[in-house]
Amino acid sequence: RVPMCVEPVTSGGVGTRFAVVSTYSGPRALASFARNGAAALLRPQSEEAFAWHAEQREGVVLFAERSVHGNGIVRVTSHGPRWRRMLFDSVEQGLAYLREDESEAAPVLASFQYLRVMAAACAAFCGLRPNTRLDSPRLLCVGLGTAALPSFLAAAYPSLRVEAVEHDPVVIRAAREVLHCRFALRGACAGSGAAGDATFTVTRADGAAHVAGLEEGSLHAVLLDAFDAKGDTP
């Protein structure tokens, strides 16, 4: 990945602009810029493409709300027409790549390499085949973020019953209202906004407590993708 840091250009909530600053300098910075620019054209869903868009324009805050669950200020910023990023304070938590009409986040793993590894490992472990509806293995993602992992798994493997558990309602709200992720929300906080065309479900609860309360043997796989405002796994 291209070494970057995030610096606020203006202060405030929604509308605040954030600049992504490369830590490279000189010829190395030029080489990085050229590589990322080529990726933006040839591989628009790659991390390098995001880096190019982030270096070209300041990120504009579309959502900002303080968490009471230790995640600091949860922000969603836009970078270019289709890239969105979620941050806890200034720590990057996830990326989303919107569909062409910007109506919702595309179900693609356009963010981090470790997510692609997790998805591949899950598919191998569960014996999944793309676009098949055989059996119905049940999968739980602990941590929602931009919903990149559960969205991709639900779209790529229709046979999966994909669930996610997230303890922070601010993160859930950002994923649904700003990234337009299609999921049904379970529990008392679901309200009337559960999507009828949901591709997976989200339960608002503490991840450890939720897993402990499940029937033994009811899950085929658990994917841990939860981080706090310091970038650590709680």
Buried (B, 14 or more C-beta within 10 A) or exposed (E): EBEBEBEBEEEEEEEBBBBBEBEBEEEEBEEBBEBBBEBBEEEBBBBBBBBBBBBBBBBBBBBBBEBEBEBBBBBBBBBBEBBBBBBBBBBBBBBBBBEEEEEBBBBBBBBBEEBBEBBEEBBEEBEBEEEEEEEEBBBBBBBBBBBBBBBBBBBBBBBBBBBBBBBBBBBBBBBBEBBBBBBBBBEEBBEEEBBEEBBBBBBBBBBEEBBEEBEEEEBBBBBEBBBBBEEEEB
